Amino acid sequence: METYKKSEFVENGIDVEFSQDNHSKSGASVLKGLHYQKKPYEQAKLVRCLQGEIYDVAVDIRKKSKTFGKRICFEPVLSDKDKNWKELCI
């Protein structure tokens, strides 16, 4: 299975270089976390859904923000029925 082809990513507006590629498998109703990182340790995240759906939640962690601690939800962001690239920017 080809999981990364730079030319196809660039054609779809995703111009990034990956230095690491991890895969994980989860069952139904599993909560996974993608964690925020500060420079210079930040990492871009690529998420794909091979089976089922992904429900995405973002939490505002900016302590001085009026919406600190509030969340925004997207359902579903990705599913196995949707084969298109999706990019989520908050």
Buried (B, 14 or more C-beta within 10 A) or exposed (E): EEEEEEEEBEEEEEEEEEEEEEEEEEEEEEEEEEEEEEEEEEEEEBEEBEEBBBEBEBEBEEEEEEEEEEEEEBEBBBBEEEEEBBEEEE
